């Protein structure tokens, strides 16, 4: 039996990876788990939460999956991608998919473009603009202590990259205003995997599972997870 663990991002929820999960559920009989990390979900309660609690929650879900399944895939989005690398270094998994993995964060040039786009959209409609909602949640609804814990998490995982040898697919939206392109290049260069592939999505922003390239993304992920040997 195949098990697949999908981990959402910082200040996010399983909704961030829901379209991908739905696609895989329709096309496979895999056991797919999408946990909500401590302090996350529809109502953020991040104050007092530490990064090791995020590690622990993901580890517990992975351990439970490993008890049921022989083959294990881990998919991580944004901060979830960083946590996925941590798991791949510590546990024996079969394949790794990293979506907008946040080893670097905030792309200033794209952020400015996004702000200009919001302004062009008109201030009266600003509250309905998905870009504004995304940045509002990221910036205004997150305590500074949680941001510091996120940075600690990234700093903890970066040195582990050379020790990860599992096949990996690294995905990055080219219009991502949260995680810059250099994060994907950094990952590709530093990760120790002999089998690794970079996939750039030209029309996608940060939330690649909801972006205009999502069906290309889903097809590529399915192909990567199902195929054997080199790619």
Phi, psi and omega in degrees: 000145180257133175244143182227121178257124181245123187244126182282181186260181180296130184066012184256203181202173177302343178300332181297330180249006185303316180299322177293316180300316179298318178300313182292323179296325180287335189249356181221172173249026182292154169273111185247125180244136179228079183290157171261120182291152180307133179084354183257184181111197183296322177248109181291133175223062189274345181296127179088355179274136180250159186296330180292337174291326176292318175301311184298317180298316180293320179297317181297320178294319180294316180299318178296322179292321181292335177289334183261331192238143179277320180255132185233126172247143176235128178241127181233135178252130176056241176299329175300331175292323177294316178297322179299321177296318177303315180293320181294330178282330187267329185238161178273102175245168186263321178211156186228132176237124183245114183254116178051041186297128194269060173280341163230157184212155186063107176265100188304316182297314180290326178300316179296318177300319180296320178297316178299320179296321178295320180295317178298329181291342177099130183296330181295328180263009187300319183297339180264353183287124183298327177295316179298316180299318180299310182290326177300314179295321182290319189267314189268339185257011185241122178293149180302323180300323179291321178297319179295322178294321177299316179295322176299319180299313180298316180296329178290324188272329183310314181294345181278343187307315181296342184268358179272121183239012181279147175304136187222140171248122182253121185242137181215129172283133184286344178255018182295121178264356179261309180247120182285163180302329183296339177296317179294317178296319178300313179301312183299322182286319190271331184292140188279357183301133175285330179251108182212147183220139176258133176232116177258138180250106190297331185256004188263145173267209186292314185277078189295332180288347178247001187276174182294341179265013192298325182287328171296316179301310183299319179297317181293321178295314179300315179300314181297316183287331184270335186282156178247156174077208184283161175211000000 
